[in-house]
Amino acid sequence: MENSRISWLALPAPPPLGARAGAAPAGGEQGPMRRYAAGLPGGRVRAPRGAGRRAAAADGQLIDPWHLAALLAGLRLRLDAGESIAERANVFAIARHALEVHQWLADPDFDQEGEIQRAELALATANANGADGPFLAAGRAMHAWINDDQPRQAMRTALARYWRRRGLFAVPLPLIAAASLAAEAPWALDEWLPVFLLTLATEAAGMVQLTRDLERAWRTARQAIQGRRKTSHASAAVDVLAAAPLLSAPALAAALGIAVKNAGRLLDELCREGVAVEVTRRAKRRLYALRTMEPLRDAVIEPRRPEPGRGRGRPPALIPEDAEEKILPETFLAAPRLPPMNFEYADLDSAMVDLEATIKRTRESLAQVGKKPI
């Protein structure tokens, strides 16, 4: 442990664990993670989504990142047509769990907030003497919390707030050590604490890379619109697209103080130039993002549109022309005529005479029975 280095606090030359685990950054020392946290707001928007996916994966519910992004935007998922009903049900069960985890991190309800505050109190109590430093103390508190069979989602959200309260970051970045609670992770405290610290390092490095990717996409988009007149709102629109994961024309109009129609035309122009992409495939209430979000468009199913000229109700089942040719023969053959037949009615006449005689005798017998006194 003494030779281990936590590259997630001081890049590119991190100090040893002992030199950093004992106290928070002092004075004007910020570190790259703190500078990135105060940089592009797009990273702060996307970070809870990535943290929720990592936490769901640690819980055994790995979800596609673009499926989660589509669900958070209220879009319909594109599912494989060959999947069975059970497979589709599993996709929605995983999505439900991922959404619940994201709610804990981004917008907890009243009951969840109560659990999170209990976890925050446990973190504060564990670091009361300051002997272990904020990171080891947080790891010990998290281990004890899970050992007591307390909700892990509450501790994850409390960790994100804990780093900010200790003065490590300017915003509550979701460094939650999600993979340290995976089923395959060792659980003995001495073996688990290094896993906890390395997981934090991995998440921090991923968050730095996410911010760098967002900054690169923003700079690329700004370079693509160079040469416009000074009164153009294109550069400001690119800045807003970089800050927001998804953006609608009314939201852009409100941010720039322009008409909604002008904002829509500006977004469509950016899409034609390859700077932005429309992800909903809809004709109304469309959402836009930078080009890096194009995979989201492939994860969203197209809305059902009525066919031109078709009325209401289910359409009739139309048989293809090639199927009609297989069903109906090309030529109709006339059926052959039956040969004439001669019928003998002699036996039928004698049978009718006998039947009439029987009916007559029956009537006479019934009449005699009716005349006898009772």
Secondary structure by P-SEA (a helix, b strand, c coil): cccccccccccccccccccccccccccccccaaaaaaacccccccaaaaaaaaaaaaaacccccaaaaaaaaacccccccccccaaaaaaaaaaaaaaaaaaaacccccaaaaaaaaaaaaaaaaaaccccccaaaaaaaaaaaaaaacccaaaaaaaaaaaaaaaccccccccccccccccccccccaaaaaaaaaaaaaaaaaaaaaaaaaaaaaaaaaaaaacccccccaaaaaaaaaaacccccaaaaaaaacccaaaaaaaaaaaaaacccccccccccccccccccaaaaaaacccccccccccccccccccccaaaaaaacccbbbbbbbbcbbbbbaaaaaaaaaaaaaaaaaaaaaaaaaaaccc
